[in-house]
Amino acid sequence: MSGPAVHRATTLEETWDLLERYGDDGRIVAGSTAITIMLRQGLIDPAALIAIDRLPGLSEIEVSADRLEIGALVTHRRVEMDPSVREAIPVLASTFGRVANVRVRNVATVGGVLAEADYASDPPAVLLALDATVHAVGRDGPRDIAMADFVLGFYETALQPGEIVTGVSVPRVPPGAGATYEKYVTRSSEDRPCIGVAAIVRLDAAGSCAEVRVAIGAATETPTRYTDVEADAVGRRPGEAAAVIAEAYAERIDPLDDLRGSSWYRREMARVWVGRAIQTAAQAAQTATP
């Protein structure tokens, strides 16, 4: 049995033409790390793979005073190792550096991990906590989608037919804040997490929480963040804030059952890891430069 036809688009117009030609039977690919597994396991059977790795202008990292702009074709390894990312948003570099193994990180792309919308991926929770914005483009022009609105469900995003991810805009962590991504793995060290928690904490002059952000990944169908719970932590000491938010998140989330953990277990781990992440971020905030 023959496999799908492979097309290498070199322009956006060519990409859109191919998407219109194949419709639901065409799949966009870049690093191809996820789709290769799906093909081998017989989970998908597309008529065509449309490779966009030759599209110009999608492989850049641009740094400004308040944010990073990362192209869709930038690899995980480059995000991990790039000095400008490490200096501007260290938690982003360290998170991408904890995905799978170095072989995967050398080919997996930023656009790919966003467009795939796999619940067990590491970066989406951090991008949600950082208030990132996804850039997309279709024949009708470019569109910006807040990370909070981008992932809709299992392998489902807010992308419209014909749109592709072109990059992501990531604001810097607020001055004086600490940030962390805590990842709990129940199987091999290279496996995807049972739960991942991104936390950002900024303290006031008295050492109480001035701002707290928390996003859970891998334990729920979509990356999850409760801004009303975060607001309730303002004015509390970090230890109290950690306990309050951890309990509230554990009670409110709708955790999944899979090989990495049951729904009950994930809820219990949320109580543990949300609290730990907030405490770790608060400790980092104590030494952060305001």
Buried (B, 14 or more C-beta within 10 A) or exposed (E): EEEBBEBBBEEBEBBBBBBEEBEEEBBBBBBBBBBEEBBEEEEEEBBBBBBBBEBEEBBEBEBEEEBBBBBBBBBBBBBBBBEEBBEBBBBBBBBBBBBBEEEBBBBBBBBBBBBBBBBBBBBBBBBBBBBBBBBBBBBEEEBEBEBBEBBEEEEEBBBEEBBBBBBBBBBBBBEBBBBBBBBBBBEEEEEBBBBBBBBBBBBEEEEBBBBBBBBBBBBBBBBBBBEEBBEBBBEBBBEEBBBBBBBBBBEBBEBBEBEBBBBEBBBBBBBBBBBBBBBBBBBBBEEBEE
